[in-house]
Amino acid sequence: MQVLIVEDDVSLVHAVSSVFREEGFTVQESMCGDEGLYLAEQNIYDLIILDVMLPGMSGIALIHHLRSQGVMTPILLLSAVDAIERRVQGLDAGADDYVVKPVAFPELLARSRAILRRHGKLGDLGDISVGGLILRPKIQEGFVNEVPLRLSAKEYELIEFLLINRNQILTREQILDRIWGFDTDSGAGIVDLYIHYLRKKLTAQGYSDLIQTVRGIGYMVKGKADVPKNES
C-alpha cells in the first residue's frame, strides 16, 4: 500500500512515516502543497495524509484541484484547528476524514484503515474480470475460462494494477513505483520485461491484445472490468 504524507512539520512527518512503515506501508513524503500536488498527480497512491496549513498551496486548495482533475485518491486531513467550520470545509472539499492535532497515532491508523476499507483497498477483494479473464485476489492468480495463467507474484500485482486502473494510461514510472517500490534500484525496463511475460501467458489463452502499449508513455487495459462486491 502506497501512502503520500504532505506535512510541513518535520518531526511530525517523520513520526507519521515511521508509524505507517512499521505497519507495512510504503511512504513518500512532501513538505509543501505545490510539491504534494505534483506527486499526487504524477503517482497513484492508496491514501494521502494531508495537512491543512502548508507552505504554498493549502491543503484545502490541493484537494479542490485534485478532485477537479478527477483524482479520487482517498484523503485524510490533519489540522491543528478543532472547529466544526474547518472540518466541514475540508470534508466538503472532498476529504474522506479529518484528524485533529496533536495526532494520536492509534487513531490516525484506525481512521486510515477505515478509509481504505471503504474504498475497497483493505480486506478481501472480490474477483476482478474482463470478459473471460478473471483475477482472484484471495489466491493471487488469474484464469482464462477457468484455465490458470500460473502468474508469479509480480506478474499478478502488475495485471491487477492494470485492470483496477482500466481505461487509464499508466506510465512506466507509475507502474515501477507501485509494483517495485519508490526506492527500487530497477529501471523502467523491468516493466517492459514483465509486460512481455504477461502478454506471452495471455496470448497462449487468446488474449494477445488485452494490454495495449501507449507509445512513449506506458500501458493500459481497455474495456469494462467487473469488480463484484464481497458476499456478506
Summary of the structure (lengths in Angstrom):
residues: 232
radius of gyration: 19.0
end to end distance: 24.4
largest distance: 59.3
contacts: 703
relative contact order: 0.11
helix: 40%
strand: 21%
